[in-house]
Amino acid sequence: MTFDAILAQVLDVLQHQGRVAYRALKVRFNLDDDYLEALKDELIYARRLAVDEADRVLVWTGAMAAVPLPAIPAQVQDRAPLSYTPKHLADKILTTRSALEGERKQVTVLFCDIANSTPLAARLGPEAMHTLLNRFFELALDEVHRYEGTINQFLGDGFMALFGAPVAYEDHARRAVLAALGIQCRLTERRADFGLPAGEALAVRLGLNTGLVVVGSIGDNLRMDYTAVGDTTNLAARLQQSAPPGVILVSQSTSRLVQDQVYLEAIPLMQVKGKEAPVAAYKLLGHRPRRSPGARLGERTLSRFAGRERELAVLHEVLAQVEAGQGQVVGIVAEAGVGKSRFLYEFRQSLTGKRLTYLAGSCLSYGQAIPYLPLLDCLRHNCGITEADSPETITTRVRLGLQEVGMDPEAGAPYLLHLLGVQAGTEGLGVLSPETIKTRTFDTLRQMSLRGSRQRPLLLEVEDLHWIDKSSEDYLMSLVESLVGAPILLLGTYRPGYHPPWVEKSYATQVALRPLASRDSLVVVRSVAPRERLSDHLAQVILAKAEGNPFFLEELTRAVMEQGELQADVAVPDTIQGVLMARIDRLPDAVKRLLQTASVLGRTFSIHLLEAIWEGPDAIEPLLRELRRLEFVYEHTGAEEQVYVYKHVLTQEVAYGSLL
């Protein structure tokens, strides 16, 4: 029976009996505690048709029932979830056995509802409220889907959304806060669409929390039911209920993951129902200006930089060729967490005093549908443009930037302004085809770089190329074709699996960052936790688990310090789990299932034992070959039988932890 069907029956019982004991509801409808809690919240906070009396019974409130909250519009509620779920997510759910059967994931939960909806419904009337709700849900769905979240429950005048399931993303918390801010912004921009009286705005309350949930499908379609492990979902709901109208509250676990990307304001500790100790929460104020990952590094305390002397020497050798007028391309490849951003940061620091122009941009995991995203970073950086600048200021700075490199502003400015989203000054482009505009935009950007490099060498940095959009990749290829005789160094970072189209050029160099050696790993650990705060034994446990990955070393060390030295078997921190689970989720379904199945056997497993427990229809050998190719596992040589080993012990732990 669906949530809505149970809710309808509970409403009928309440209306006729006046009050119902919680235990009676639980037995009658065979509900677990979390499901019963969701029903209570719906009746008390969303529908406003019941009150909680002494935490023992629900009491029907006839006075409130006279003005019931309108139901979710039929065009939102009745259509199949497939129709409002983005196609790539729908395909992933329907073709992934684990998404249908259930698995444990690290996610960010978002709850949102309209504040003061009952009096609003009374003022507007049922038809106007119906229209308002319909437009609100459509707007909210657009923002959630923009950041690849999924709506899994509609709750009267609100909804619950999840980021990081059914498909895991390492930046699920960032996506969730951007969606929350997007909903707020769109409500302000579209105020006139809601049919509200003059001077009245539509205010929503939002709550976000990050943690483990179990996700699996119910029914025979895409409607997903998310059951929290612990209180992940419940705390998000409580934060939303406690938020004043127009306010977004985020939990401490969410704030840790997004604090360098958004503005947060700590609020007094909150007493939340179901929690003995007060809960820390933060008010989400807005997002910080876009900066490259390396730029954000400079704002926090860093661990010791160790073990990259040889790779830094390679970059300086390449830079010497660039300063001599020979353009170069360098690709820096490494797995997540091995230190690509930190490596570039230290390289930039080593250039102090040199006469260079250094421009930086970065790609985003959800940015492949946003044309020119990293190039816009570089253009803004080059012209001194901030996100807060007015169109007039942007126009002035673009024209000045063109003049500084000896280009005609009248010819080039319209294309750059069009790229930056400024309407004034681009009217003449209306008669041109999109392909012509693209070609001339490429030429304008390329000429700015080539002419600027004649004044002083230009270093152009683009991080996370594995997420690059097609337009930006095409432009960078056109620049690479032109930089042979120009003092330009193009630096790009990417993960294994991405192959830059220019990698075969004779003036292209690839620098692979390897995991740190034990000695250098210990330097990193000790810079985070001196010996007096962390025993040698626990330091060695961390080294064994992190296996030379600097990010893992730092995060595991901090996690051990937070938990104290009572246990060495520290849980995988949220930050690491997100990175690893996102990589596992990108695997084809059969390959992922084999990886998870093998995790039950431990870090080292024999192929004969794996075959004995494998329940899939596919043969094991091709799947293992794919896992070897992608460097998830490797074959252990010298053993009497065929044995495989997880390349990283944390990958095995995260894969095992995802199983129910």
C-alpha positions as CSV (number, residue, x, y, z in Angstrom):
1,M,0.0,0.0,0.0
2,T,1.4,3.4,-0.9
3,F,2.0,6.3,1.5
4,D,-0.9,8.3,0.1
5,A,-3.3,5.3,0.4
6,I,-2.3,4.7,4.1
7,L,-2.6,8.5,4.8
8,A,-6.1,8.5,3.3
9,Q,-7.2,5.7,5.6
10,V,-5.6,7.2,8.7
11,L,-7.4,10.5,7.9
12,D,-10.7,8.6,7.7
13,V,-10.0,6.8,11.1
14,L,-9.0,10.1,12.8
15,Q,-12.0,12.0,11.5
16,H,-14.5,9.4,12.7
17,Q,-12.8,8.5,16.0
18,G,-11.4,11.9,17.0
19,R,-8.2,10.4,18.4
20,V,-6.0,7.5,17.6
21,A,-3.2,5.9,19.6
22,Y,0.2,5.6,17.9
23,R,0.4,1.9,18.7
24,A,-3.0,1.2,17.2
25,L,-1.9,2.8,13.9
26,K,1.4,0.9,13.9
27,V,-0.4,-2.4,14.4
28,R,-3.3,-1.8,12.1
29,F,-1.2,-0.7,9.1
30,N,1.9,-2.7,9.9
31,L,4.1,0.4,10.1
32,D,7.7,0.7,11.2
33,D,8.8,3.6,13.4
34,D,10.2,5.7,10.6
35,Y,7.1,5.3,8.5
36,L,4.8,6.1,11.4
37,E,6.9,9.2,12.1
38,A,6.5,10.4,8.5
39,L,2.7,9.9,8.8
40,K,2.6,12.0,12.0
41,D,4.7,14.8,10.4
42,E,2.4,14.8,7.4
43,L,-0.8,15.1,9.5
44,I,0.6,17.6,12.0
45,Y,3.0,19.8,10.0
46,A,1.8,19.5,6.4
47,R,-1.9,18.9,6.6
48,R,-2.5,20.7,10.0
49,L,-5.3,18.3,10.7
50,A,-4.0,16.7,13.9
51,V,-2.1,17.6,17.0
52,D,0.4,15.5,19.0
53,E,-1.0,15.0,22.5
54,A,1.5,14.0,25.2
55,D,3.3,11.9,22.6
56,R,0.8,9.1,22.9
57,V,-2.1,9.9,20.5
58,L,-3.0,12.0,17.5
59,V,-6.0,14.2,18.1
60,W,-8.2,15.4,15.2
61,T,-8.6,19.2,15.1
62,G,-12.0,20.0,13.6
63,A,-11.4,23.7,13.5
64,M,-8.5,23.3,11.2
65,A,-10.3,20.8,9.1
66,A,-12.7,23.5,7.9
67,V,-10.0,24.9,5.6
68,P,-8.1,21.8,4.5
69,L,-4.9,22.2,2.5
70,P,-5.5,21.6,-1.2
71,A,-4.1,18.3,-2.4
72,I,-1.0,18.2,-4.6
73,P,-2.1,19.0,-8.2
74,A,-3.1,16.0,-10.2
75,Q,-0.6,16.8,-13.0
76,V,2.2,16.5,-10.5
77,Q,0.9,13.8,-8.1
78,D,-0.8,11.4,-10.6
79,R,1.8,11.2,-13.3
80,A,4.3,8.3,-13.2
81,P,7.6,9.2,-11.5
82,L,9.2,8.3,-14.8
83,S,7.7,11.5,-16.3
84,Y,9.3,13.8,-13.8
85,T,12.6,12.0,-13.4
86,P,15.5,13.0,-15.8
87,K,16.0,10.3,-18.4
88,H,19.6,9.4,-17.4
89,L,18.6,9.0,-13.8
90,A,15.5,7.0,-14.8
91,D,17.6,4.7,-17.0
92,K,20.1,4.2,-14.2
93,I,17.3,3.2,-11.7
94,L,15.6,0.8,-14.1
95,T,18.8,-0.9,-15.3
96,T,20.6,-1.1,-11.9
97,R,19.7,-4.0,-9.8
98,S,21.1,-2.5,-6.6
99,A,19.0,0.6,-7.1
100,L,15.9,-1.5,-7.3
101,E,16.8,-4.0,-4.5
102,G,18.2,-1.5,-2.2
103,E,21.7,-0.3,-1.0
104,R,23.2,1.9,1.6
105,K,24.4,5.3,0.4
106,Q,25.9,8.6,1.7
107,V,23.5,11.3,0.6
108,T,22.1,14.8,1.3
109,V,18.4,15.0,2.1
110,L,16.4,18.2,1.4
111,F,13.0,18.9,2.8
112,C,11.0,21.9,1.6
113,D,7.5,23.2,2.2
114,I,5.5,26.4,1.8
115,A,5.4,28.4,5.0
116,N,2.0,29.3,6.5
117,S,0.2,27.4,3.7
118,T,-3.1,26.9,5.7
119,P,-3.9,30.6,6.1
120,L,-2.6,31.2,2.6
121,A,-5.1,28.7,1.3
122,A,-7.9,30.3,3.2
123,R,-7.1,33.7,1.7
124,L,-6.6,32.6,-1.9
125,G,-9.4,30.0,-2.2
126,P,-9.0,26.4,-3.6
127,E,-8.6,27.2,-7.3
128,A,-5.9,29.9,-6.8
129,M,-4.1,27.7,-4.2
130,H,-4.2,24.8,-6.7
131,T,-2.6,27.0,-9.4
132,L,0.0,28.2,-6.9
133,L,1.0,24.7,-5.8
134,N,1.2,23.5,-9.3
135,R,3.6,26.3,-10.3
136,F,5.6,25.8,-7.1
137,F,6.2,22.1,-7.6
138,E,7.1,22.6,-11.3
139,L,9.7,25.3,-10.3
140,A,11.1,23.2,-7.5
141,L,11.4,20.1,-9.7
142,D,13.3,22.1,-12.2
143,E,15.9,23.2,-9.6
144,V,16.3,19.8,-8.0
145,H,16.7,18.1,-11.4
146,R,19.1,20.8,-12.5
147,Y,21.6,19.4,-10.0
148,E,20.6,15.8,-10.6
149,G,18.6,15.2,-7.4
150,T,15.5,13.1,-7.3
151,I,12.1,13.9,-5.7
152,N,11.0,10.8,-3.8
153,Q,8.1,12.1,-1.7
154,F,5.5,14.8,-2.0
155,L,4.3,15.9,1.4
156,G,1.1,18.0,1.1
157,D,2.5,21.5,0.4
158,G,6.1,20.3,0.2
159,F,8.5,17.5,-0.8
160,M,11.5,15.5,0.0
161,A,14.5,15.3,-2.4
162,L,17.6,13.3,-2.3
163,F,21.1,14.1,-3.8
164,G,23.5,11.2,-4.1
165,A,21.0,8.4,-4.8
166,P,20.1,6.4,-6.8
167,V,23.4,7.6,-8.5
168,A,26.2,8.6,-6.1
169,Y,27.9,12.0,-6.5
170,E,31.0,13.0,-4.5
171,D,29.6,16.6,-4.3
172,H,26.0,15.7,-3.3
173,A,26.0,18.2,-0.5
174,R,27.1,21.0,-2.8
175,R,24.4,20.1,-5.3
176,A,21.7,20.1,-2.6
177,V,22.6,23.6,-1.2
178,L,22.7,25.0,-4.7
179,A,19.3,23.5,-5.4
180,A,17.9,25.0,-2.2
181,L,19.4,28.5,-3.1
182,G,18.0,28.1,-6.6
183,I,14.5,27.4,-5.3
184,Q,14.7,30.5,-3.1
185,C,16.0,32.7,-6.0
186,R,13.4,31.4,-8.5
187,L,10.5,32.0,-6.1
188,T,11.6,35.7,-5.8
189,E,12.1,36.0,-9.6
190,R,8.7,34.4,-10.4
191,R,6.7,36.0,-7.6
192,A,4.2,37.4,-10.1
193,D,3.4,33.9,-11.5
194,F,1.9,32.7,-8.2
195,G,-1.2,35.0,-8.2
196,L,-0.4,36.4,-4.8
197,P,-1.8,39.7,-3.6
198,A,0.4,42.8,-4.1
199,G,3.2,43.0,-1.6
200,E,2.9,39.3,-0.6
201,A,5.7,36.8,-1.4
202,L,5.7,33.1,-1.3
203,A,8.0,31.9,1.5
204,V,9.4,28.4,1.9
205,R,11.2,26.6,4.7
206,L,14.1,24.2,3.8
207,G,16.1,21.8,5.9
208,L,19.2,19.8,4.7
209,N,21.1,17.0,6.3
210,T,23.8,14.6,5.2
211,G,24.3,11.0,6.2
212,L,23.7,7.4,5.4
213,V,20.3,6.2,4.1
214,V,19.1,3.0,2.6
215,V,17.5,3.5,-0.8
216,G,15.4,1.0,-2.7
217,S,12.3,0.9,-4.8
218,I,8.7,0.1,-3.8
219,G,6.0,-0.8,-6.3
220,D,6.7,-1.4,-9.9
221,N,7.7,2.0,-11.1
222,L,10.3,4.7,-10.3
223,R,8.8,6.0,-7.0
224,M,11.6,5.4,-4.5
225,D,11.2,5.0,-0.8
226,Y,14.2,6.1,1.3
227,T,14.6,4.7,4.8
228,A,17.2,6.4,7.0
229,V,19.9,4.6,8.8
230,G,19.9,6.4,12.1
231,D,18.2,9.8,11.8
232,T,19.5,11.3,8.6
233,T,16.1,11.8,7.1
234,N,14.4,12.7,10.3
235,L,16.9,15.4,11.2
236,A,16.5,17.1,7.8
237,A,12.7,17.1,8.3
238,R,13.1,18.6,11.8
239,L,15.4,21.3,10.5
240,Q,12.8,22.2,7.9
241,Q,10.0,22.3,10.4
242,S,12.1,24.6,12.7
243,A,13.2,27.0,10.0
244,P,11.5,30.4,9.9
245,P,9.7,31.3,6.6
246,G,12.2,32.1,3.9
247,V,15.1,30.4,5.7
248,I,17.3,27.4,4.8
249,L,18.8,25.5,7.7
250,V,21.6,23.0,7.2
251,S,23.0,20.4,9.7
252,Q,26.5,20.3,10.9
253,S,27.4,17.3,8.8
254,T,26.2,19.2,5.6
255,S,28.0,22.4,6.6
256,R,31.4,20.6,6.9
257,L,31.1,19.5,3.2
258,V,30.1,22.9,1.8
259,Q,31.6,25.6,4.1
260,D,34.2,26.7,1.6
261,Q,31.6,27.1,-1.2
262,V,28.7,28.9,0.6
263,Y,28.1,31.5,3.2
264,L,26.9,30.0,6.5
265,E,25.7,31.7,9.7
266,A,25.8,29.7,13.0
267,I,22.5,29.8,14.9
268,P,22.0,29.0,18.6
269,L,21.9,25.3,19.4
270,M,18.5,23.8,18.7
271,Q,16.5,21.4,20.8
272,V,15.1,18.9,18.3
273,K,12.4,16.3,19.0
274,G,13.9,12.9,19.3
275,K,17.4,14.2,20.2
276,E,18.6,14.4,23.8
277,A,21.4,16.8,23.1
278,P,20.9,20.1,21.4
279,V,21.7,20.1,17.6
280,A,24.1,22.5,15.9
281,A,22.6,24.1,12.7
282,Y,23.5,26.8,10.3
283,K,21.6,29.3,8.2
284,L,22.5,29.1,4.5
285,L,22.9,32.7,3.3
286,G,24.2,32.3,-0.3
287,H,27.0,30.8,-2.4
288,R,30.5,32.2,-2.6
289,P,31.9,33.4,-6.0
290,R,33.2,30.6,-8.2
291,R,36.9,29.8,-7.6
292,S,39.1,27.1,-8.8
293,P,39.8,24.2,-6.3
294,G,43.4,25.5,-6.0
295,A,42.3,29.0,-5.1
296,R,40.1,27.6,-2.3
297,L,43.1,25.7,-0.9
298,G,44.8,28.9,0.0
299,E,42.0,29.8,2.5
300,R,42.6,26.9,4.9
301,T,45.3,25.3,6.9
302,L,47.2,22.8,4.7
303,S,49.1,19.7,5.6
304,R,52.8,19.4,4.7
305,F,53.5,19.1,1.0
306,A,55.7,16.1,0.4
307,G,56.9,13.7,-2.2
308,R,56.3,15.7,-5.4
309,E,59.8,17.2,-6.0
310,R,60.4,15.3,-9.2
311,E,57.0,16.2,-10.7
312,L,57.5,19.9,-9.8
313,A,60.9,19.8,-11.5
314,V,59.2,18.6,-14.7
315,L,56.7,21.5,-14.6
316,H,59.6,24.0,-14.2
317,E,61.5,22.4,-17.1
318,V,58.4,22.8,-19.3
319,L,57.9,26.4,-18.1
320,A,61.4,27.2,-19.2
321,Q,60.6,26.1,-22.7
322,V,57.4,28.3,-22.6
323,E,59.4,31.3,-21.5
324,A,61.7,30.7,-24.5
325,G,58.6,31.0,-26.8
326,Q,57.7,27.3,-27.2
327,G,54.1,26.7,-26.3
328,Q,53.5,23.5,-24.3
329,V,50.5,21.5,-22.9
330,V,50.8,19.5,-19.7
331,G,48.2,17.0,-18.4
332,I,48.3,16.1,-14.7
333,V,46.5,12.8,-14.2
334,A,45.7,11.1,-10.9
335,E,42.9,9.4,-9.1
336,A,40.6,11.5,-6.8
337,G,42.4,12.6,-3.7
338,V,46.0,12.1,-4.9
339,G,46.6,15.8,-4.9
340,K,46.2,17.4,-8.4
341,S,44.8,20.7,-7.0
342,R,47.4,20.8,-4.3
343,F,50.2,20.1,-6.8
344,L,49.1,23.1,-9.0
345,Y,48.7,25.3,-5.9
346,E,52.3,24.6,-4.8
347,F,53.5,25.2,-8.4
348,R,51.7,28.6,-8.5
349,Q,53.3,29.5,-5.1
350,S,56.7,28.7,-6.6
351,L,56.2,31.3,-9.4
352,T,56.2,34.2,-7.0
353,G,58.3,37.0,-8.5
354,K,58.1,35.8,-12.1
355,R,56.6,38.1,-14.7
356,L,53.7,35.8,-15.9
357,T,49.9,35.9,-16.4
358,Y,48.2,33.0,-14.6
359,L,44.5,32.4,-15.4
360,A,42.5,29.5,-13.8
361,G,39.2,27.9,-14.5
362,S,37.6,24.6,-13.4
363,C,34.9,22.2,-14.6
364,L,32.1,20.9,-12.5
365,S,30.6,17.5,-12.1
366,Y,27.2,18.9,-13.1
367,G,28.6,21.3,-15.7
368,Q,28.8,19.3,-18.8
369,A,25.6,20.8,-20.1
370,I,26.9,24.4,-19.4
371,P,28.8,25.6,-22.4
372,Y,32.2,27.4,-21.9
373,L,32.0,27.0,-18.1
374,P,35.8,26.9,-17.4
375,L,36.5,29.4,-20.1
376,L,34.1,31.9,-18.4
377,D,36.2,31.5,-15.3
378,C,39.4,32.4,-17.2
379,L,37.7,35.3,-19.0
380,R,36.3,36.8,-15.8
381,H,39.7,36.4,-14.2
382,N,41.5,38.0,-17.1
383,C,39.2,41.0,-17.3
384,G,38.7,41.4,-13.5
385,I,35.0,40.7,-13.6
386,T,33.1,39.4,-10.5
387,E,29.7,37.8,-10.4
388,A,28.3,40.9,-8.6
389,D,29.3,43.3,-11.4
390,S,26.5,45.1,-13.4
391,P,26.2,44.6,-17.1
392,E,27.6,48.1,-17.6
393,T,30.7,47.3,-15.5
394,I,31.2,44.0,-17.4
395,T,31.0,45.8,-20.7
396,T,33.6,48.3,-19.7
397,R,36.0,45.7,-18.4
398,V,35.7,43.5,-21.5
399,R,36.4,46.4,-23.8
400,L,39.4,47.4,-21.6
401,G,40.7,43.8,-21.7
402,L,40.6,43.8,-25.5
403,Q,42.3,47.2,-25.7
404,E,45.1,46.0,-23.4
405,V,46.1,43.3,-25.9
406,G,45.8,45.5,-28.9
407,M,42.4,44.2,-30.2
408,D,39.5,46.2,-31.6
409,P,36.7,46.3,-28.9
410,E,34.0,47.1,-31.5
411,A,34.8,43.8,-33.3
412,G,35.5,41.5,-30.3
413,A,33.3,42.7,-27.4
414,P,29.9,41.5,-28.8
415,Y,31.1,37.9,-28.8
416,L,32.6,38.0,-25.3
417,L,29.5,39.9,-23.9
418,H,27.3,37.2,-25.5
419,L,29.4,34.6,-23.7
420,L,29.0,36.4,-20.4
421,G,25.2,36.7,-20.8
422,V,25.1,40.5,-21.3
423,Q,22.4,41.5,-23.7
424,A,23.4,45.2,-24.4
425,G,25.9,45.5,-27.1
426,T,25.2,42.1,-28.7
427,E,22.2,43.1,-30.9
428,G,24.2,42.7,-34.1
429,L,24.7,39.0,-33.4
430,G,21.0,38.2,-34.0
431,V,21.5,37.9,-37.8
432,L,24.3,35.3,-37.4
433,S,24.0,31.6,-37.2
434,P,25.0,29.8,-33.9
435,E,28.0,28.2,-35.7
436,T,29.3,31.6,-37.0
437,I,29.0,33.0,-33.5
438,K,30.9,30.0,-32.0
439,T,33.7,30.3,-34.6
440,R,34.1,34.0,-34.0
441,T,34.0,33.6,-30.2
442,F,36.7,31.0,-30.5
443,D,38.8,33.4,-32.6
444,T,38.3,36.3,-30.2
445,L,39.3,34.2,-27.2
446,R,42.3,32.7,-29.0
447,Q,43.6,36.1,-30.2
448,M,43.3,37.5,-26.6
449,S,45.5,34.6,-25.4
450,L,48.0,34.8,-28.2
451,R,48.4,38.6,-28.2
452,G,48.5,38.7,-24.4
453,S,51.3,36.1,-24.3
454,R,53.5,38.5,-26.4
455,Q,53.4,40.9,-23.5
456,R,54.3,38.2,-20.9
457,P,54.0,34.4,-20.8
458,L,50.6,33.0,-20.2
459,L,49.8,30.1,-18.0
460,L,46.2,28.8,-18.5
461,E,45.0,26.3,-15.9
462,V,41.8,24.2,-16.3
463,E,41.0,21.7,-13.5
464,D,38.9,18.5,-13.7
465,L,38.9,18.1,-17.5
466,H,37.1,14.8,-17.1
467,W,33.9,16.9,-16.5
468,I,34.5,19.4,-19.3
469,D,31.7,20.5,-21.6
470,K,32.0,19.9,-25.4
471,S,32.3,23.6,-26.4
472,S,35.2,24.2,-23.9
473,E,37.0,21.1,-25.1
474,D,36.6,22.2,-28.7
475,Y,38.0,25.6,-27.9
476,L,41.0,24.3,-26.0
477,M,41.8,22.0,-28.9
478,S,41.8,25.0,-31.2
479,L,44.1,26.9,-28.8
480,V,46.5,23.9,-28.6
481,E,46.8,23.9,-32.4
482,S,47.8,27.6,-32.3
483,L,50.2,27.8,-29.4
484,V,53.3,26.0,-30.8
485,G,55.2,29.3,-31.4
486,A,53.6,31.3,-28.5
487,P,54.8,31.5,-24.9
488,I,51.6,29.8,-23.5
489,L,51.4,26.8,-21.1
490,L,48.1,25.0,-20.9
491,L,47.8,23.0,-17.7
492,G,45.0,20.5,-17.3
493,T,44.1,18.1,-14.5
494,Y,42.0,15.0,-15.0
495,R,41.3,11.5,-13.6
496,P,42.3,8.2,-15.3
497,G,39.9,7.3,-18.0
498,Y,39.8,10.8,-19.6
499,H,41.9,11.2,-22.8
500,P,42.5,14.8,-23.9
501,P,42.2,15.2,-27.7
502,W,45.6,16.9,-27.7
503,V,47.5,14.2,-25.8
504,E,49.4,12.9,-28.9
505,K,50.9,16.3,-29.7
506,S,54.7,16.4,-29.6
507,Y,54.6,19.4,-27.3
508,A,52.2,17.7,-24.9
509,T,53.5,16.1,-21.6
510,Q,51.6,14.0,-19.2
511,V,52.6,14.0,-15.5
512,A,51.1,11.1,-13.5
513,L,50.9,11.7,-9.7
514,R,51.4,8.5,-7.9
515,P,50.4,7.7,-4.3
516,L,52.9,8.9,-1.7
517,A,55.6,6.6,-0.3
518,S,55.3,5.6,3.3
519,R,57.8,8.2,4.5
520,D,56.0,11.0,2.8
521,S,52.6,9.7,3.9
522,L,53.8,9.9,7.5
523,V,54.9,13.5,7.0
524,V,51.3,14.3,6.0
525,V,49.8,12.5,8.9
526,R,52.1,14.1,11.4
527,S,51.5,17.6,10.1
528,V,47.8,17.0,10.9
529,A,48.3,15.2,14.1
530,P,51.6,15.5,16.0
531,R,52.9,12.5,17.9
532,E,51.6,13.8,21.3
533,R,48.0,13.7,19.8
534,L,48.2,10.5,17.8
535,S,50.1,7.3,18.7
536,D,52.6,5.7,16.4
537,H,50.3,2.6,16.2
538,L,47.3,4.6,15.0
539,A,49.4,6.5,12.6
540,Q,50.5,3.2,11.0
541,V,46.8,2.1,10.9
542,I,46.0,5.3,8.9
543,L,48.9,4.8,6.6
544,A,47.8,1.2,5.8
545,K,44.2,2.3,5.1
546,A,45.0,5.5,3.1
547,E,47.7,3.8,1.0
548,G,49.5,7.0,0.0
549,N,46.4,9.0,-1.0
550,P,47.0,12.5,0.6
551,F,43.3,13.4,0.8
552,F,42.5,10.0,2.5
553,L,45.5,10.5,4.8
554,E,44.2,13.9,6.0
555,E,40.5,12.9,6.3
556,L,41.3,9.6,8.2
557,T,43.6,11.4,10.5
558,R,41.0,14.0,11.4
559,A,38.4,11.3,11.8
560,V,40.6,9.4,14.3
561,M,41.3,12.5,16.2
562,E,37.6,13.4,16.5
563,Q,36.7,9.9,17.7
564,G,39.7,9.7,20.0
565,E,42.1,6.8,20.2
566,L,39.6,4.4,21.6
567,Q,39.3,2.5,18.3
568,A,41.5,2.1,15.3
569,D,38.7,0.8,13.2
570,V,37.5,4.2,12.3
571,A,34.5,4.5,9.9
572,V,35.2,5.8,6.4
573,P,34.6,9.6,6.6
574,D,31.8,11.1,4.6
575,T,34.2,13.0,2.3
576,I,36.0,9.8,1.3
577,Q,32.9,7.7,1.0
578,G,31.4,10.2,-1.5
579,V,34.4,10.1,-3.7
580,L,34.7,6.3,-3.8
581,M,31.0,5.5,-4.1
582,A,30.6,8.0,-7.0
583,R,33.4,6.0,-8.8
584,I,31.7,2.7,-8.0
585,D,28.3,3.9,-9.3
586,R,29.8,4.8,-12.7
587,L,30.5,1.1,-13.3
588,P,28.2,-0.9,-15.5
589,D,25.6,-2.7,-13.4
590,A,27.1,-6.3,-13.7
591,V,30.6,-5.0,-13.0
592,K,29.4,-3.0,-10.0
593,R,27.5,-6.0,-8.6
594,L,30.6,-8.2,-8.9
595,L,32.7,-5.6,-7.1
596,Q,30.2,-5.5,-4.3
597,T,29.9,-9.3,-4.1
598,A,33.6,-9.7,-3.9
599,S,33.8,-7.1,-1.1
600,V,32.0,-9.6,1.2
601,L,35.1,-11.9,0.9
602,G,37.5,-9.2,2.1
603,R,40.2,-7.3,0.4
604,T,41.8,-10.5,-1.0
605,F,39.6,-13.1,-2.6
606,S,39.9,-16.2,-4.7
607,I,38.2,-16.5,-8.0
608,H,36.8,-20.0,-7.0
609,L,35.2,-18.7,-3.9
610,L,33.8,-15.7,-5.8
611,E,32.3,-18.0,-8.4
612,A,30.7,-20.0,-5.6
613,I,28.7,-17.0,-4.3
614,W,28.2,-15.1,-7.5
615,E,24.4,-15.0,-8.4
616,G,24.6,-13.0,-11.6
617,P,23.9,-14.4,-15.1
618,D,27.2,-13.0,-16.5
619,A,30.5,-14.9,-16.6
620,I,33.0,-13.7,-14.0
621,E,36.2,-13.5,-16.1
622,P,35.1,-10.6,-18.4
623,L,33.9,-8.6,-15.4
624,L,37.1,-9.1,-13.5
625,R,39.1,-8.0,-16.6
626,E,37.1,-4.8,-16.6
627,L,37.7,-4.2,-12.9
628,R,41.5,-4.8,-13.6
629,R,41.5,-2.4,-16.5
630,L,39.8,0.3,-14.4
631,E,42.3,-0.5,-11.5
632,F,39.8,-1.5,-8.9
633,V,41.5,-4.9,-8.4
634,Y,44.7,-6.6,-9.5
635,E,45.7,-10.2,-9.7
636,H,47.9,-11.5,-7.0
637,T,50.9,-13.3,-8.5
638,G,52.6,-16.2,-6.8
639,A,49.5,-17.7,-5.1
640,E,48.7,-21.3,-5.6
641,E,45.2,-20.5,-6.9
642,Q,43.9,-17.5,-8.8
643,V,43.6,-14.7,-6.3
644,Y,42.6,-11.0,-6.7
645,V,43.2,-8.0,-4.4
646,Y,41.3,-4.7,-4.1
647,K,43.8,-2.0,-5.1
648,H,42.5,0.1,-2.2
649,V,41.3,-1.2,1.1
650,L,38.9,1.7,1.4
651,T,37.2,0.8,-1.9
652,Q,36.5,-2.6,-0.5
653,E,35.1,-1.1,2.7
654,V,32.8,1.3,0.9
655,A,31.6,-1.3,-1.6
656,Y,30.9,-3.7,1.4
657,G,29.2,-0.9,3.3
658,S,26.8,-0.2,0.5
659,L,25.3,-3.6,0.8
660,L,22.2,-4.2,2.9
